[in-house]
Amino acid sequence: MDLSLSTRTVGDRTVVDVGGEIDVYTAPKLREQLVELVNDGSYHLVVDMERVDFLDSTGLGVLVGGLKRVRAHEGSLRLVCNQERILKIFRITGLTKVFPIHTSVDEAVSATD
């Protein structure tokens, strides 16, 4: 399985649409995308994970790294995820306390930090 990435702007947020598997093989592609967005001045990101089929610890590390990167610029990184098997990973690792997780892009874009 491969990883698909696309970006779009919704309001004042940059939404990264992610599909497929985020694992040791594909995570570098996501990392590059997040680094590029921050380097280009996008500090308020929403990562839409509704089409993600699999997430491993490497993928979690990339998301945490992205969060640190945007926070260095007073930014934010919100996740959109409504799949129980992916949400369970965030609960088990305690990352639900670190990431704001929303059920839709609209909800994530309109939320206030």
PyMOL commands that set and color helices and strands:
alter all, ss='L'
color gray80, all
select helices_A, chain A and resi 27-39+57-71+84-93+95-97+105-110
alter helices_A, ss='H'
color red, helices_A
select strands_A, chain A and resi 3-10+13-22+44-55+76-80+101-102
alter strands_A, ss='S'
color yellow, strands_A
deselect
rebuild
show_as cartoon
